[in-house]
Amino acid sequence: MRLHPNAASPNAARLSSPLPACLGVALILRLCTALVFPNYAAPDEVFQYLEQAHRLVFGQGYVPWEFQVGLRSWLIPLLLAAPMALAHGFAPWIGLTLIRVLLSAPPPCPLCGAR
C-alpha cells in the first residue's frame, strides 16, 4: 500500500504536537516561580525532608520515628542532601537555590509513556 506523498507521517505529527512546547513553557514558569518568589514551607515538610537532609550532611539532628521504623523513605532526604553537600564549601544560599530548583522540576514519569 502506497501513501500519498502529501500525507503526514506519524513522526511528523509527533514533532508538530504542542505538548513539548507546553511542557517547556510550564517548566520555565515553575523554575522562575521557584527562584523569584518565596515558597510556602509546611513545618512537616521542612522537618521530614530538609531537616533529615541537613542531618545527613552535617551529622546533627533528630531522626523521627517514621524514618526509624521505615514508614518514610530516605530517597527525598538523600536527593536533597546532595545539593547541600555540594554547596557546603561555597555559600548556603547556593544549596538552598539548588534545592528549590530540584523541587520545582516536574517528575519525568508522565513523559516516559508518551508516544
MDAnalysis code that builds the backbone (N, CA, C; Angstrom):
import MDAnalysis as mda
import numpy as np

u = mda.Universe.empty(345, n_residues=115, atom_resindex=np.repeat(np.arange(115), 3), trajectory=True)
u.add_TopologyAttr("name", ["N", "CA", "C"] * 115)
u.add_TopologyAttr("resid", np.arange(1, 116))
u.add_TopologyAttr("resname", ["MET", "ARG", "LEU", "HIS", "PRO", "ASN", "ALA", "ALA", "SER", "PRO", "ASN", "ALA", "ALA", "ARG", "LEU", "SER", "SER", "PRO", "LEU", "PRO", "ALA", "CYS", "LEU", "GLY", "VAL", "ALA", "LEU", "ILE", "LEU", "ARG", "LEU", "CYS", "THR", "ALA", "LEU", "VAL", "PHE", "PRO", "ASN", "TYR", "ALA", "ALA", "PRO", "ASP", "GLU", "VAL", "PHE", "GLN", "TYR", "LEU", "GLU", "GLN", "ALA", "HIS", "ARG", "LEU", "VAL", "PHE", "GLY", "GLN", "GLY", "TYR", "VAL", "PRO", "TRP", "GLU", "PHE", "GLN", "VAL", "GLY", "LEU", "ARG", "SER", "TRP", "LEU", "ILE", "PRO", "LEU", "LEU", "LEU", "ALA", "ALA", "PRO", "MET", "ALA", "LEU", "ALA", "HIS", "GLY", "PHE", "ALA", "PRO", "TRP", "ILE", "GLY", "LEU", "THR", "LEU", "ILE", "ARG", "VAL", "LEU", "LEU", "SER", "ALA", "PRO", "PRO", "PRO", "CYS", "PRO", "LEU", "CYS", "GLY", "ALA", "ARG"])
u.atoms.positions = np.array([
    [0.843, -1.165, 0.000],
    [0.000, 0.000, 0.000],
    [0.889, 1.227, 0.000],
    [0.618, 2.134, -0.882],
    [1.440, 3.328, -1.028],
    [0.669, 4.539, -0.486],
    [1.342, 5.319, 0.340],
    [0.719, 6.511, 0.902],
    [0.873, 7.678, -0.065],
    [-0.045, 8.570, 0.013],
    [0.020, 9.784, -0.789],
    [1.241, 10.596, -0.337],
    [2.015, 11.221, -1.249],
    [3.223, 11.941, -0.850],
    [2.955, 13.096, 0.105],
    [1.777, 13.656, 0.095],
    [1.476, 14.773, 0.983],
    [0.928, 14.328, 2.332],
    [0.708, 13.026, 2.505],
    [0.166, 12.529, 3.771],
    [1.217, 12.686, 4.865],
    [0.775, 13.128, 6.027],
    [1.696, 13.340, 7.145],
    [2.080, 12.002, 7.751],
    [3.356, 11.841, 8.022],
    [3.827, 10.616, 8.667],
    [3.578, 10.727, 10.172],
    [3.571, 9.603, 10.870],
    [3.369, 9.652, 12.331],
    [4.474, 10.446, 13.030],
    [5.701, 10.371, 12.533],
    [6.791, 11.130, 13.152],
    [6.584, 12.628, 12.980],
    [6.107, 13.057, 11.825],
    [5.853, 14.472, 11.606],
    [4.734, 14.962, 12.516],
    [3.730, 14.129, 12.746],
    [2.635, 14.515, 13.635],
    [3.139, 14.648, 15.071],
    [4.053, 13.789, 15.469],
    [4.584, 13.853, 16.814],
    [5.443, 15.103, 16.994],
    [6.207, 15.485, 15.975],
    [7.047, 16.666, 16.077],
    [6.243, 17.953, 16.075],
    [5.098, 17.951, 15.437],
    [4.295, 19.162, 15.391],
    [3.302, 19.244, 16.556],
    [3.353, 18.317, 17.465],
    [2.456, 18.310, 18.612],
    [2.780, 19.484, 19.540],
    [1.780, 20.112, 20.121],
    [2.031, 21.234, 21.033],
    [2.486, 20.797, 22.427],
    [2.480, 19.497, 22.707],
    [2.835, 19.022, 24.041],
    [4.252, 19.410, 24.460],
    [5.293, 19.195, 23.632],
    [6.639, 19.593, 24.079],
    [6.749, 21.098, 24.355],
    [6.110, 21.912, 23.549],
    [6.150, 23.363, 23.774],
    [5.447, 23.724, 25.079],
    [4.305, 23.108, 25.341],
    [3.566, 23.377, 26.583],
    [4.369, 22.935, 27.807],
    [5.008, 21.770, 27.725],
    [5.819, 21.291, 28.840],
    [7.023, 22.187, 29.074],
    [7.619, 22.678, 27.998],
    [8.755, 23.586, 28.132],
    [8.363, 24.898, 28.788],
    [7.236, 25.455, 28.383],
    [6.748, 26.706, 28.993],
    [6.411, 26.470, 30.469],
    [5.781, 25.346, 30.770],
    [5.433, 25.035, 32.159],
    [6.689, 24.890, 33.024],
    [7.731, 24.248, 32.490],
    [8.972, 24.092, 33.242],
    [9.627, 25.446, 33.493],
    [9.646, 26.301, 32.494],
    [10.235, 27.637, 32.666],
    [9.466, 28.430, 33.721],
    [8.135, 28.357, 33.690],
    [7.330, 29.060, 34.689],
    [7.582, 28.522, 36.092],
    [7.703, 27.203, 36.216],
    [7.966, 26.607, 37.533],
    [9.327, 27.039, 38.066],
    [10.339, 27.049, 37.193],
    [11.676, 27.454, 37.638],
    [11.709, 28.929, 38.025],
    [11.065, 29.777, 37.235],
    [11.013, 31.214, 37.569],
    [10.297, 31.434, 38.900],
    [9.212, 30.734, 39.113],
    [8.474, 30.861, 40.367],
    [9.324, 30.395, 41.542],
    [10.044, 29.308, 41.367],
    [10.871, 28.777, 42.455],
    [12.025, 29.714, 42.796],
    [12.565, 30.394, 41.804],
    [13.721, 31.251, 42.041],
    [13.346, 32.664, 42.492],
    [12.181, 33.149, 42.098],
    [11.826, 34.538, 42.369],
    [10.975, 34.692, 43.626],
    [9.974, 33.841, 43.790],
    [9.028, 34.004, 44.886],
    [9.379, 33.090, 46.052],
    [9.207, 33.584, 47.278],
    [9.420, 32.695, 48.420],
    [8.325, 31.637, 48.467],
    [8.702, 30.464, 48.823],
    [7.755, 29.352, 48.835],
    [7.088, 29.236, 50.203],
    [5.904, 28.660, 50.184],
    [5.241, 28.298, 51.435],
    [5.921, 27.044, 51.959],
    [6.329, 27.080, 53.192],
    [7.004, 25.923, 53.775],
    [6.128, 25.344, 54.880],
    [5.665, 24.145, 54.674],
    [4.906, 23.452, 55.712],
    [5.896, 22.902, 56.741],
    [5.621, 23.065, 58.033],
    [6.569, 22.596, 59.050],
    [6.889, 21.108, 58.922],
    [5.903, 20.294, 58.598],
    [6.152, 18.864, 58.465],
    [7.090, 18.590, 57.291],
    [6.906, 19.313, 56.196],
    [7.766, 19.136, 55.030],
    [9.211, 19.498, 55.367],
    [9.395, 20.608, 56.084],
    [10.746, 21.033, 56.440],
    [11.371, 20.024, 57.387],
    [10.620, 19.604, 58.403],
    [11.188, 18.680, 59.382],
    [11.459, 17.305, 58.781],
    [10.556, 16.807, 57.975],
    [10.700, 15.446, 57.476],
    [11.722, 15.330, 56.346],
    [11.916, 16.375, 55.561],
    [12.799, 16.255, 54.402],
    [14.054, 17.103, 54.532],
    [13.896, 18.413, 54.689],
    [15.078, 19.278, 54.753],
    [15.895, 19.038, 56.019],
    [15.215, 18.841, 57.129],
    [15.936, 18.588, 58.374],
    [16.728, 17.285, 58.299],
    [16.146, 16.265, 57.706],
    [16.856, 14.987, 57.599],
    [18.013, 15.068, 56.601],
    [17.830, 15.836, 55.517],
    [18.936, 16.048, 54.580],
    [20.061, 16.808, 55.272],
    [19.705, 17.810, 56.059],
    [20.704, 18.573, 56.811],
    [21.444, 17.669, 57.790],
    [20.714, 16.766, 58.436],
    [21.344, 15.841, 59.380],
    [22.309, 14.887, 58.677],
    [21.932, 14.448, 57.471],
    [22.818, 13.559, 56.721],
    [24.114, 14.256, 56.323],
    [24.038, 15.536, 55.987],
    [25.223, 16.268, 55.538],
    [26.075, 16.717, 56.715],
    [25.449, 17.266, 57.752],
    [26.205, 17.893, 58.828],
    [26.312, 17.050, 60.094],
    [25.587, 15.935, 60.165],
    [25.765, 14.997, 61.266],
    [25.036, 15.321, 62.553],
    [24.194, 16.346, 62.577],
    [23.465, 16.685, 63.788],
    [21.982, 16.749, 63.480],
    [21.185, 16.242, 64.403],
    [19.744, 16.312, 64.219],
    [19.055, 15.115, 64.826],
    [17.763, 15.179, 64.831],
    [16.917, 14.146, 65.419],
    [16.291, 13.322, 64.301],
    [16.300, 12.005, 64.459],
    [15.677, 11.121, 63.481],
    [14.262, 10.804, 63.962],
    [13.231, 11.223, 63.233],
    [11.855, 10.929, 63.645],
    [11.550, 9.432, 63.582],
    [10.532, 9.058, 64.309],
    [10.191, 7.637, 64.377],
    [9.776, 7.089, 63.028],
    [9.211, 7.946, 62.148],
    [8.791, 7.453, 60.835],
    [9.969, 6.917, 60.032],
    [11.120, 7.542, 60.179],
    [12.314, 7.063, 59.486],
    [12.921, 5.868, 60.204],
    [12.825, 5.848, 61.528],
    [13.393, 4.743, 62.293],
    [12.697, 3.416, 62.001],
    [11.373, 3.449, 61.833],
    [10.639, 2.204, 61.601],
    [10.415, 1.930, 60.113],
    [10.873, 2.823, 59.251],
    [10.758, 2.590, 57.811],
    [9.452, 3.037, 57.200],
    [8.715, 3.905, 57.908],
    [7.446, 4.395, 57.380],
    [7.659, 5.433, 56.282],
    [8.739, 6.189, 56.376],
    [9.089, 7.178, 55.350],
    [10.355, 6.729, 54.627],
    [10.412, 7.082, 53.360],
    [11.566, 6.719, 52.540],
    [12.684, 7.743, 52.733],
    [13.918, 7.269, 52.618],
    [15.083, 8.140, 52.691],
    [15.429, 8.729, 51.324],
    [14.673, 8.413, 50.295],
    [15.000, 8.867, 48.947],
    [14.999, 10.397, 48.838],
    [13.958, 11.062, 49.299],
    [13.891, 12.518, 49.177],
    [14.964, 13.199, 50.024],
    [15.171, 12.824, 51.290],
    [16.280, 13.449, 52.022],
    [17.642, 13.207, 51.372],
    [17.845, 12.044, 50.785],
    [19.119, 11.786, 50.095],
    [19.275, 12.677, 48.871],
    [18.186, 12.868, 48.112],
    [18.247, 13.758, 46.951],
    [18.493, 15.205, 47.364],
    [17.923, 15.623, 48.480],
    [18.115, 16.992, 48.947],
    [19.463, 17.185, 49.631],
    [20.055, 16.107, 50.120],
    [21.363, 16.216, 50.773],
    [22.480, 16.477, 49.763],
    [22.312, 16.023, 48.532],
    [23.359, 16.216, 47.523],
    [23.632, 17.698, 47.253],
    [22.606, 18.553, 46.980],
    [22.904, 19.979, 46.797],
    [23.460, 20.639, 48.050],
    [22.997, 20.189, 49.225],
    [23.534, 20.753, 50.465],
    [25.007, 20.447, 50.604],
    [25.379, 19.213, 50.296],
    [26.786, 18.823, 50.409],
    [27.640, 19.534, 49.367],
    [27.124, 19.686, 48.147],
    [27.881, 20.370, 47.103],
    [28.106, 21.842, 47.441],
    [27.116, 22.492, 48.017],
    [27.215, 23.918, 48.315],
    [27.822, 24.200, 49.683],
    [28.151, 23.174, 50.441],
    [28.668, 23.366, 51.799],
    [29.934, 24.223, 51.804],
    [30.811, 24.046, 50.833],
    [32.055, 24.800, 50.799],
    [31.922, 26.192, 50.212],
    [30.806, 26.505, 49.582],
    [30.644, 27.803, 48.929],
    [29.823, 28.752, 49.795],
    [28.537, 28.718, 49.619],
    [27.634, 29.592, 50.374],
    [26.321, 28.857, 50.580],
    [25.673, 29.058, 51.731],
    [24.420, 28.345, 51.990],
    [23.323, 28.655, 50.975],
    [23.273, 29.866, 50.459],
    [22.200, 30.226, 49.524],
    [22.306, 29.446, 48.223],
    [23.497, 29.009, 47.856],
    [23.636, 28.199, 46.642],
    [22.934, 26.861, 46.826],
    [23.134, 26.239, 47.979],
    [22.476, 24.971, 48.260],
    [20.971, 25.105, 48.313],
    [20.494, 26.192, 48.932],
    [19.052, 26.406, 49.005],
    [18.463, 26.659, 47.621],
    [19.187, 27.386, 46.772],
    [18.719, 27.623, 45.407],
    [18.671, 26.318, 44.622],
    [19.694, 25.486, 44.776],
    [19.688, 24.186, 44.088],
    [18.524, 23.317, 44.551],
    [18.227, 23.361, 45.832],
    [17.107, 22.574, 46.356],
    [15.782, 23.099, 45.805],
    [15.622, 24.418, 45.728],
    [14.382, 24.980, 45.185],
    [14.205, 24.590, 43.722],
    [15.295, 24.612, 42.952],
    [15.209, 24.209, 41.546],
    [14.889, 22.719, 41.442],
    [15.526, 21.907, 42.287],
    [15.274, 20.465, 42.268],
    [13.823, 20.157, 42.611],
    [13.273, 20.849, 43.596],
    [11.883, 20.605, 43.991],
    [10.877, 21.150, 42.986],
    [11.288, 22.111, 42.167],
    [10.356, 22.664, 41.190],
    [10.337, 21.856, 39.900],
    [11.312, 20.995, 39.690],
    [11.347, 20.193, 38.456],
    [10.227, 19.162, 38.494],
    [9.502, 19.014, 37.397],
    [8.420, 18.034, 37.379],
    [8.971, 16.618, 37.308],
    [8.222, 15.661, 37.780],
    [8.672, 14.270, 37.681],
    [8.664, 13.808, 36.224],
    [9.600, 12.965, 35.834],
    [9.656, 12.521, 34.433],
    [8.646, 11.439, 34.095],
    [7.914, 10.930, 35.039],
    [7.017, 9.799, 34.783],
    [5.986, 10.035, 33.679],
    [5.311, 11.201, 33.613],
    [4.337, 11.375, 32.519],
    [4.978, 11.335, 31.132],
    [6.250, 11.656, 31.047],
    [6.905, 11.673, 29.748],
    [7.394, 10.295, 29.316],
    [7.511, 9.371, 30.263],
    [8.054, 8.043, 29.938],
    [7.159, 7.275, 28.949],
    [5.879, 7.371, 29.109],
    [4.983, 6.606, 28.255],
    [4.374, 7.397, 27.117],
    [4.819, 8.653, 26.940],
    [4.242, 9.490, 25.877],
    [4.680, 8.988, 24.517],
    [3.756, 8.905, 23.621],
    [4.066, 8.467, 22.261],
    [3.519, 9.444, 21.270],
])
